[in-house]
Amino acid sequence: MIQKWFNQIRKREVNGPTAAVIKHQNMDQAPIIVASGKGYVAQQIIQKAMDLDIPIQEFSTLVSNLIDMDLGDNIPPQLYSVIAEILIMLEELEKKI
């Protein structure tokens, strides 16, 4: 039986954290997935981002989609609007710094 989780907080408590890292180099190409993981690997990704002062944004539904993709894959067009929101947030953060 495949378990679907509707309570993301409970899912995280049971399975541990998940994390995905995307990289966006230029406007001519879609962002790509450069790292992803669950549990211990996700903890290490999150810790490394914190150590390097890289902003972390939590979108559980986005991460659940990204975690199933292969490293180096382009973000699919269906996720562009969510990724655009993240990129706008990052741009605003950079302006404040």
Secondary structure, 3 states (H helix, E strand, C coil): CCCCCCCHHHHHHHHCCEEEEEECCCCCCCCEEEEEEECHHHHHHHHHHHHCCCCCCCCHHHHHHHCCCCCCCECCHHHHHHHHHHHHHHHHHHHHC
